[in-house]
Amino acid sequence: MRILTIRQPWAAAIIFADKRIENRTWSTCYRGPVLIHAGATLERRHGPAVASVVRGLQLDLGAVIGIARYTGCHADDGQCTPWSKAGHFDHVLDEEVTALPLPIPWRGTQGLTVPPTVLMDRVREQLSAETAAHVLREER
């Protein structure tokens, strides 16, 4: 399990829309579940396509808002998806994403890090046992 801080509205686009890549300047070999933490900063420079995706959504800041799954990572040529950014790495996410019923306030860190036990306990409190077993399972 890992946690990744992502600025809004990009975090909401992952959890509530079809953004299934996260653009980063660094590569990773990690595969498995990742908590999506909406950073404390709202990115105001985005196009009308993003605005239409997140219109009407509450853009929680400084909170864990959902769970995704890393399935791959590759260099981005800028043509892969509408979310592509040339010169970066696409951290590829599975189509199945789970929104948490309530955002969990949390102070994020940079990079793809291991979340502390206390945070994982708070995430599990919001999930049924079946959902937790499914979305939090580690890769083998």
Order of alpha helices (4+ residues) and beta strands (2+ residues): beta-alpha-beta-beta-alpha-beta-beta-beta-beta-alpha-alpha
